[in-house]
């Protein structure tokens, strides 16, 4: 939704669902049709353990809000490409991708399992619900805007673990020979599978795959797709497309950004809504006409009916309020002065955000993605009628609402905790394990650095020797992955001050 879903998530067309849907392969032929009425009937129960906060000032009745949320969660954008259930009914997944379903979905793909939902395996999956066609699946915004933190599902949080590259490669395999031959030749489902494979291959560009899992190259993908339409489907030259892996921001930052009207990590898109997100649907081989008539109107409606009302979930653990008050004084002090860039907070999920975008010495990789060629491709697309794309002087001083859940930090997710972010930049970890982000570090506020205690005992040099090439580990030596910049230690000065500011940040 915010333009941070990467290529394989989008170009894979629904692919996440391809693996996810495998849980139904043994009973799909006898299961009743998956209708909207059936999904609506269980919606309250399905959402009972999902954490999200809603703006209490929303004047609409609860029934209207609930309907809007339901529509958003199961939105398909009238998809033109689907992955049919029949691909899994023949046990293709068990043959082509080794592992039980939960392991494949949760750990290899990195999605958040929807444990209370008996019909839909994971967040981000959206079925066709007409009941007139065979069961098939696509993906939507929640693939990247749901997170699992300490075993709790947080709706609207940026993904911590989703691996679009693994998913894309697995789905290329699943939709290729010999696996697709197991589906009846000449059937509608067979045609869907063949089309999915074609799109996966023809819309792939060498700059699209992120270098680390749970990072996105969506802006580069937007450049590619906007270029292809007026150039007869040709891809732009590799050297003309930038690379800048970023993390996925939380949807609850939307409330702060809407008055400013600058979007994405660099604020390069100017307009009422972050409509570069619509270009994700282009990777499903859709024409510009589909953006104008279907996708853009739906995204606008989602922002007006749901996204602008999302607020940050409260910090779920104990807060030392005396220490937090000391941190508040430092935050708003002339000496430390965090508020000058990050805004003024009311403690109830609201912020008066100044919309500052500046260069604080962080990695330039993502800034350089918005090139003259990208802007030219944008200008010749229908999105030019909805806003402006401009180069930026720096990254956004991001809103800090719900910052406790917005780890890892900086635009590229290169710093694992607030403790490391507010300490000397030279002491930030050069490598840490991405999948450890499911476990929350209460002391340092952010993700744990490793999963295995044996790895935790190793020095950074040894971790780098073992895992530097492993995309399940964040390596700050990769292009666009530097953890330098935003060094506030000269202002914070002491560990006592650092801990006080962190305690205050828990309250935002």
NUNU-26266 format. One record per residue (C-alpha): residue number from 1; residue in three letters; chain; z, y, x. Coordinates in steps of 0.001 Angstrom, whole numbers, plus 500000, padded with zeros to 6 digits. Each point is the difference from the previous one (the first is absolute). Layout:
resi/resn/chain/up/north/east
NUM/ALA/A/Z/Y/X
...
//
This chain:
resi/resn/chain/up/north/east
1/UNK/A/500000/500000/500000
2/UNK/A/500796/502486/502753
3/UNK/A/497060/498958/502114
4/UNK/A/501924/497756/502327
5/UNK/A/498744/496650/498938
6/UNK/A/497810/498641/502752
7/UNK/A/496483/498613/499920
8/UNK/A/500649/496323/499575
9/UNK/A/502400/500670/497163
10/UNK/A/497287/501895/498232
11/UNK/A/496878/498337/501353
12/UNK/A/501556/496644/499393
13/UNK/A/499518/500959/496424
14/UNK/A/502906/498360/498483
15/UNK/A/500611/497811/502797
16/UNK/A/503637/500178/500143
17/UNK/A/499902/498400/496642
18/UNK/A/497781/497346/501339
19/UNK/A/502792/498541/502018
20/UNK/A/502709/500996/497533
21/UNK/A/498384/498351/497043
22/UNK/A/500202/496657/501736
23/UNK/A/503329/499337/498337
24/UNK/A/498144/499255/496786
25/UNK/A/497395/497592/501314
26/UNK/A/501684/496900/498574
27/UNK/A/500395/501344/496473
28/UNK/A/497344/502660/499479
29/UNK/A/497797/497752/497934
30/UNK/A/502732/499500/497403
31/UNK/A/501670/503425/500160
32/UNK/A/499441/502385/497066
33/UNK/A/497899/503140/500613
34/UNK/A/501802/502759/501878
35/UNK/A/499870/502842/497471
36/UNK/A/501449/503505/500075
37/UNK/A/502173/499113/497022
38/UNK/A/501509/497084/501916
39/UNK/A/500669/502173/503044
40/UNK/A/501475/502767/497839
41/UNK/A/502357/497596/498231
42/UNK/A/501719/499042/503243
43/UNK/A/499719/503396/501734
44/UNK/A/503644/501037/499592
45/UNK/A/501219/496674/501335
46/UNK/A/497444/500024/502816
47/UNK/A/501231/503450/501152
48/UNK/A/503738/499401/499652
49/UNK/A/500653/499692/503744
50/UNK/A/497415/502537/501170
51/UNK/A/501567/503231/501277
52/UNK/A/498375/503331/499213
53/UNK/A/501211/503445/498910
54/UNK/A/498405/502177/497322
55/UNK/A/500189/503759/499585
56/UNK/A/502668/500618/497325
57/UNK/A/498131/503177/498983
58/UNK/A/497024/497987/498705
59/UNK/A/499961/501013/496298
60/UNK/A/498079/496975/498724
61/UNK/A/501635/497197/497993
62/UNK/A/501005/496901/501953
63/UNK/A/497342/497921/498206
64/UNK/A/497254/502336/501249
65/UNK/A/501318/499941/503567
66/UNK/A/500245/496229/499936
67/UNK/A/496423/499651/498740
68/UNK/A/498746/502325/502745
69/UNK/A/501853/497982/502644
70/UNK/A/498617/496727/498630
71/UNK/A/496450/501360/500044
72/UNK/A/500427/501195/503591
73/UNK/A/501384/496708/501248
74/UNK/A/497143/497980/498469
75/UNK/A/497182/502523/500578
76/UNK/A/496657/498443/501006
77/UNK/A/497841/503172/500084
78/UNK/A/497410/498029/498008
79/UNK/A/499315/498024/503162
80/UNK/A/496457/498918/500741
81/UNK/A/501076/497211/502365
82/UNK/A/502503/497235/499359
83/UNK/A/501353/496811/501542
84/UNK/A/499894/497203/497375
85/UNK/A/502876/497623/499443
86/UNK/A/497630/497032/500225
87/UNK/A/499741/500515/503756
88/UNK/A/503595/498784/500223
89/UNK/A/499894/497346/497315
90/UNK/A/498095/497778/502444
91/UNK/A/502820/500232/502560
92/UNK/A/497893/502122/502331
93/UNK/A/503018/501978/501139
94/UNK/A/501947/496947/501117
95/UNK/A/496999/498813/501983
96/UNK/A/498855/503295/501534
97/UNK/A/503333/501782/500504
98/UNK/A/502914/497865/501117
99/UNK/A/503419/500713/498508
100/UNK/A/501892/500016/496722
101/UNK/A/499197/502773/497555
102/UNK/A/503102/502138/500563
103/UNK/A/499523/499863/503773
104/UNK/A/496352/500996/499715
105/UNK/A/500672/502857/497584
106/UNK/A/503268/501311/501415
107/UNK/A/499632/499471/503748
108/UNK/A/496320/499646/500871
109/UNK/A/498639/502552/497527
110/UNK/A/503288/501899/499973
111/UNK/A/500227/500805/496296
112/UNK/A/503123/500469/497917
113/UNK/A/500555/496974/497776
114/UNK/A/500591/500815/496331
115/UNK/A/502753/497451/499542
116/UNK/A/500792/500754/496350
117/UNK/A/496366/499873/498881
118/UNK/A/498876/496527/498971
119/UNK/A/496353/501067/499624
120/UNK/A/499287/502270/502981
121/UNK/A/501033/498835/503448
122/UNK/A/500275/503288/501895
123/UNK/A/499892/503770/499544
124/UNK/A/496498/501422/500200
125/UNK/A/498311/497120/498192
126/UNK/A/498139/500927/496819
127/UNK/A/498305/497424/497749
128/UNK/A/497215/500433/497478
129/UNK/A/501762/499863/496636
130/UNK/A/497246/499939/497403
131/UNK/A/500540/496282/499338
132/UNK/A/496225/499669/499519
133/UNK/A/499177/499097/503609
134/UNK/A/501352/497560/502544
135/UNK/A/503054/501210/501907
136/UNK/A/499206/502248/502977
137/UNK/A/501869/502475/502165
138/UNK/A/499765/503357/501758
139/UNK/A/502453/502209/501899
140/UNK/A/501427/503463/499437
141/UNK/A/502272/502635/501549
142/UNK/A/503167/497900/500048
143/UNK/A/498648/497778/502754
144/UNK/A/501006/502841/502335
145/UNK/A/502551/501891/497897
146/UNK/A/502717/497372/499534
147/UNK/A/502518/498881/502611
148/UNK/A/502640/497303/500458
149/UNK/A/503145/501375/501681
150/UNK/A/502978/497670/500413
151/UNK/A/498593/497754/497264
152/UNK/A/499646/502842/497471
153/UNK/A/496635/501156/498630
154/UNK/A/499466/503769/500177
155/UNK/A/497155/501212/497798
156/UNK/A/498035/502854/501586
157/UNK/A/501227/499428/503550
158/UNK/A/497399/499643/502734
159/UNK/A/499261/496445/501070
160/UNK/A/501815/498750/503084
161/UNK/A/498138/496750/500606
162/UNK/A/496562/499799/498303
163/UNK/A/497321/498640/502366
164/UNK/A/496555/500972/498748
165/UNK/A/498218/498515/503016
166/UNK/A/501474/496535/499513
167/UNK/A/499211/500178/496309
168/UNK/A/496433/501145/500548
169/UNK/A/499247/497251/502490
170/UNK/A/501595/497338/497799
171/UNK/A/497977/501125/497005
172/UNK/A/496756/500091/501904
173/UNK/A/500704/496353/500766
174/UNK/A/500987/499105/496437
175/UNK/A/496870/501580/498518
176/UNK/A/497581/498493/502518
177/UNK/A/498388/496583/500262
178/UNK/A/501152/497286/499739
179/UNK/A/502959/501129/497862
180/UNK/A/498119/501869/497284
181/UNK/A/497787/496952/499425
182/UNK/A/503034/498336/498445
183/UNK/A/499558/502345/497034
184/UNK/A/497264/499049/497532
185/UNK/A/496659/501149/501363
186/UNK/A/498183/502508/497805
187/UNK/A/503131/500955/498056
188/UNK/A/501216/503557/499477
189/UNK/A/502961/499280/502277
190/UNK/A/497692/498737/502746
191/UNK/A/498059/503266/499840
192/UNK/A/503228/502025/500214
193/UNK/A/501096/498108/503104
194/UNK/A/496629/500458/501695
195/UNK/A/500058/503703/499216
196/UNK/A/503512/500347/501409
197/UNK/A/498885/498409/503250
198/UNK/A/496998/502323/500217
199/UNK/A/502140/503107/499482
200/UNK/A/502592/498869/502525
201/UNK/A/497335/499731/502662
202/UNK/A/497657/502889/499193
203/UNK/A/502757/502606/499623
204/UNK/A/501779/499133/503222
205/UNK/A/500041/502578/502799
206/UNK/A/501435/499468/503488
207/UNK/A/502415/502959/499654
208/UNK/A/501529/498812/496736
209/UNK/A/502407/497247/501027
210/UNK/A/503459/501295/500846
211/UNK/A/501399/499027/503396
212/UNK/A/503436/499158/498572
213/UNK/A/500899/498374/496701
214/UNK/A/501507/502292/497341
215/UNK/A/497947/502902/501318
216/UNK/A/496939/501470/498291
217/UNK/A/496647/501420/501046
218/UNK/A/499091/501181/496513
219/UNK/A/498731/503417/501029
220/UNK/A/497532/498466/502440
221/UNK/A/498927/497641/497208
222/UNK/A/499435/502979/497714
223/UNK/A/497690/501525/502612
224/UNK/A/498018/496762/500161
225/UNK/A/499623/499639/496225
226/UNK/A/499138/503640/499323
227/UNK/A/497344/499784/502716
228/UNK/A/498408/496797/498685
229/UNK/A/498968/501229/496532
230/UNK/A/497483/502699/501019
231/UNK/A/498817/497904/502979
232/UNK/A/498677/496948/498134
233/UNK/A/503072/497912/500767
234/UNK/A/499839/500471/503772
235/UNK/A/503283/500183/501883
236/UNK/A/500711/503003/502233
237/UNK/A/499941/499438/503749
238/UNK/A/503220/498582/501415
239/UNK/A/500501/502998/502271
240/UNK/A/499726/502391/497036
241/UNK/A/503014/498530/498157
242/UNK/A/503534/500790/501130
243/UNK/A/502931/497624/500250
244/UNK/A/503487/500958/498963
245/UNK/A/502391/497363/498726
246/UNK/A/502654/501402/497648
247/UNK/A/502841/498634/497919
248/UNK/A/499966/500141/496200
249/UNK/A/502051/502892/498567
250/UNK/A/502166/499595/496879
251/UNK/A/498617/501061/496642
252/UNK/A/503127/502026/499247
253/UNK/A/498839/502633/502521
254/UNK/A/497364/501001/497450
255/UNK/A/502412/502254/498087
256/UNK/A/500546/502120/503120
257/UNK/A/496351/500144/501016
258/UNK/A/498402/500876/496644
259/UNK/A/501011/503707/500072
260/UNK/A/498555/500329/503521
261/UNK/A/496815/498043/499240
262/UNK/A/499527/498572/503502
263/UNK/A/499853/496241/500336
264/UNK/A/500242/497137/502472
265/UNK/A/501819/499987/503289
266/UNK/A/497964/502881/501435
267/UNK/A/499560/502030/496821
268/UNK/A/496229/500075/500506
269/UNK/A/499147/499422/496329
270/UNK/A/500668/503057/497842
271/UNK/A/500106/499637/496226
272/UNK/A/502199/499290/496967
273/UNK/A/499926/496230/500606
274/UNK/A/499481/497808/503101
275/UNK/A/496585/498821/498867
276/UNK/A/498873/498561/503320
277/UNK/A/501810/496940/498648
278/UNK/A/497070/499472/497636
279/UNK/A/497736/499147/502937
280/UNK/A/501858/496699/500290
281/UNK/A/498061/498815/496979
282/UNK/A/496742/500698/501859
283/UNK/A/500866/497121/502312
284/UNK/A/499566/497756/496998
285/UNK/A/496322/500999/500167
286/UNK/A/500244/502499/497162
287/UNK/A/497670/503020/499708
288/UNK/A/501033/503635/499987
289/UNK/A/499435/500016/496231
290/UNK/A/502944/497615/499561
291/UNK/A/502274/502439/501833
292/UNK/A/499008/502867/497742
293/UNK/A/500132/498197/496683
294/UNK/A/502773/497422/500516
295/UNK/A/502104/500094/503153
296/UNK/A/500737/503711/500454
297/UNK/A/500989/500524/496335
298/UNK/A/502323/496994/500157
299/UNK/A/501665/501193/503206
300/UNK/A/500546/503443/498507
301/UNK/A/501562/498411/496923
302/UNK/A/502286/497808/502148
303/UNK/A/501275/503005/501916
304/UNK/A/500617/501950/496822
305/UNK/A/501619/497132/498077
306/UNK/A/501926/498061/502690
307/UNK/A/499815/500998/503640
308/UNK/A/501181/503598/499696
309/UNK/A/503160/498766/498248
310/UNK/A/501066/497512/502662
311/UNK/A/503094/500977/501944
312/UNK/A/501617/498403/503065
313/UNK/A/502364/497071/499507
314/UNK/A/503577/500878/500969
315/UNK/A/501382/498652/503259
316/UNK/A/501401/496579/498998
317/UNK/A/502969/499821/502370
318/UNK/A/503165/502003/500661
319/UNK/A/499716/503606/501181
320/UNK/A/502673/501887/501965
321/UNK/A/499881/503232/497996
322/UNK/A/502138/501997/502399
323/UNK/A/497669/499092/502862
324/UNK/A/496977/500674/497779
325/UNK/A/501314/503515/499276
326/UNK/A/500229/500683/503712
327/UNK/A/496457/498719/500349
328/UNK/A/498855/502247/497152
329/UNK/A/501357/503025/501831
330/UNK/A/498111/498993/503148
331/UNK/A/496800/499324/498017
332/UNK/A/500038/503539/498567
333/UNK/A/501368/501694/503097
334/UNK/A/498000/502447/502093
335/UNK/A/500719/497862/503045
336/UNK/A/498543/496711/498684
337/UNK/A/497890/501396/497181
338/UNK/A/498386/496870/498505
339/UNK/A/499599/501789/496650
340/UNK/A/497501/502532/501348
341/UNK/A/497280/497348/500106
342/UNK/A/501346/497283/497705
343/UNK/A/501294/502086/497088
344/UNK/A/503139/500584/497944
345/UNK/A/501513/497086/498013
346/UNK/A/502123/499902/496870
347/UNK/A/501470/496526/500638
348/UNK/A/498456/498641/496779
349/UNK/A/496596/499019/501379
350/UNK/A/498449/503474/499752
351/UNK/A/498802/502156/502890
352/UNK/A/498507/503455/500428
353/UNK/A/497447/498892/502582
354/UNK/A/498250/502680/502089
355/UNK/A/496989/497830/500813
356/UNK/A/500126/500662/503738
357/UNK/A/497296/498232/502030
358/UNK/A/500350/500472/503731
359/UNK/A/499537/498344/503379
360/UNK/A/503352/498728/501276
361/UNK/A/498553/497907/502809
362/UNK/A/499485/496751/498073
363/UNK/A/496958/497730/500431
364/UNK/A/496758/501817/499147
365/UNK/A/498042/496878/499020
366/UNK/A/500171/500528/496248
367/UNK/A/499311/503753/500253
368/UNK/A/496757/499330/501839
369/UNK/A/498715/497730/497207
370/UNK/A/499004/503054/497940
371/UNK/A/496914/500900/502034
372/UNK/A/497029/502218/499204
373/UNK/A/498076/496866/499015
374/UNK/A/502732/498917/497594
375/UNK/A/500107/503440/498397
376/UNK/A/496211/499950/499608
377/UNK/A/500165/496586/498286
378/UNK/A/502708/501341/497693
379/UNK/A/498024/503135/499118
380/UNK/A/497058/497834/498901
381/UNK/A/502206/497863/497755
382/UNK/A/501215/500674/496430
383/UNK/A/503544/500445/501333
384/UNK/A/498942/503419/501288
385/UNK/A/500226/501186/496388
386/UNK/A/503670/498967/499895
387/UNK/A/501345/501585/503183
388/UNK/A/499353/500903/503613
389/UNK/A/500224/498012/503224
390/UNK/A/500939/502033/503063
391/UNK/A/501144/499244/503494
392/UNK/A/503749/500440/500407
393/UNK/A/502079/501727/502647
394/UNK/A/502615/497252/499883
395/UNK/A/501850/497402/497978
396/UNK/A/502122/500750/496968
397/UNK/A/503697/500614/500465
398/UNK/A/500419/497313/497382
399/UNK/A/502362/500391/497040
400/UNK/A/503263/498219/500793
401/UNK/A/500785/498835/496465
402/UNK/A/500907/496316/500269
403/UNK/A/499576/500198/503773
404/UNK/A/502383/497073/500470
405/UNK/A/497326/497724/498456
406/UNK/A/497007/501664/501693
407/UNK/A/500370/498180/503320
408/UNK/A/498526/499496/502546
409/UNK/A/499647/503674/500829
410/UNK/A/497335/502492/501079
411/UNK/A/496540/499898/498419
412/UNK/A/499028/496802/501823
413/UNK/A/503288/498167/499483
414/UNK/A/500671/499932/503738
415/UNK/A/503774/500633/499872
416/UNK/A/502091/497306/498263
417/UNK/A/503168/501935/499036
418/UNK/A/501368/503483/499376
419/UNK/A/502384/499427/502894
420/UNK/A/497076/499619/502389
421/UNK/A/498061/502852/498371
422/UNK/A/502844/502499/500430
423/UNK/A/500891/498864/503499
424/UNK/A/498136/500644/503244
425/UNK/A/496334/499045/499628
426/UNK/A/500181/498205/503358
427/UNK/A/502477/497500/498525
428/UNK/A/497839/498888/497071
429/UNK/A/499086/496276/500031
430/UNK/A/496507/499402/501435
431/UNK/A/499556/496824/497935
432/UNK/A/501605/498554/496858
433/UNK/A/499261/497273/497440
434/UNK/A/498268/501156/496814
435/UNK/A/501262/497171/497792
436/UNK/A/503590/500944/500903
437/UNK/A/499519/503003/497675
438/UNK/A/501163/497883/497070
439/UNK/A/503517/500156/501456
440/UNK/A/501737/503372/499839
441/UNK/A/502041/501307/502927
442/UNK/A/502869/501880/498359
443/UNK/A/501435/501303/503263
444/UNK/A/496802/501614/501272
445/UNK/A/498260/500367/496602
446/UNK/A/496619/498378/500120
447/UNK/A/498608/496631/500863
448/UNK/A/501412/497432/502344
449/UNK/A/498104/499596/503267
450/UNK/A/499629/496212/499993
451/UNK/A/500519/496998/497752
452/UNK/A/501011/497369/502551
453/UNK/A/503318/500702/501793
454/UNK/A/498428/498545/503139
455/UNK/A/497416/502790/499941
456/UNK/A/502728/502579/499411
457/UNK/A/501580/498971/503308
458/UNK/A/496800/500663/501979
459/UNK/A/499257/503199/501881
460/UNK/A/497091/502158/498741
461/UNK/A/497877/499053/503019
462/UNK/A/500338/496318/499165
463/UNK/A/499252/500608/496311
464/UNK/A/496899/501902/501066
465/UNK/A/498947/497140/502277
466/UNK/A/500339/497457/497198
467/UNK/A/498800/501942/496958
468/UNK/A/497876/502960/501130
469/UNK/A/496820/498474/498526
470/UNK/A/501680/498722/496811
471/UNK/A/499175/502155/496950
472/UNK/A/503230/498824/498359
473/UNK/A/501743/502218/502571
474/UNK/A/499610/503774/500198
475/UNK/A/498953/500839/503561
476/UNK/A/500126/503729/500785
477/UNK/A/497385/499563/502753
478/UNK/A/497219/499298/497477
479/UNK/A/497559/502804/499120
480/UNK/A/501488/502331/497400
481/UNK/A/503435/498366/500315
482/UNK/A/501932/502295/502322
483/UNK/A/503607/500722/499040
484/UNK/A/500141/503295/501893
485/UNK/A/500654/503393/498452
486/UNK/A/502402/501438/497403
487/UNK/A/502749/499971/502636
488/UNK/A/502980/501867/498511
489/UNK/A/502630/498833/502470
490/UNK/A/500209/503396/501671
491/UNK/A/501176/501395/496656
492/UNK/A/502156/497080/498850
493/UNK/A/501577/499558/503452
494/UNK/A/502741/497456/499226
495/UNK/A/500221/496580/498421
496/UNK/A/502666/501310/497613
497/UNK/A/497535/502582/498697
498/UNK/A/497284/497373/499719
499/UNK/A/502203/497708/497907
500/UNK/A/501022/502893/497744
501/UNK/A/496380/501005/499299
502/UNK/A/499103/496372/499287
503/UNK/A/502876/499738/497524
504/UNK/A/498717/503085/498183
505/UNK/A/496446/498640/499925
506/UNK/A/501303/496970/498079
507/UNK/A/500827/502325/497089
508/UNK/A/496489/501475/499551
//
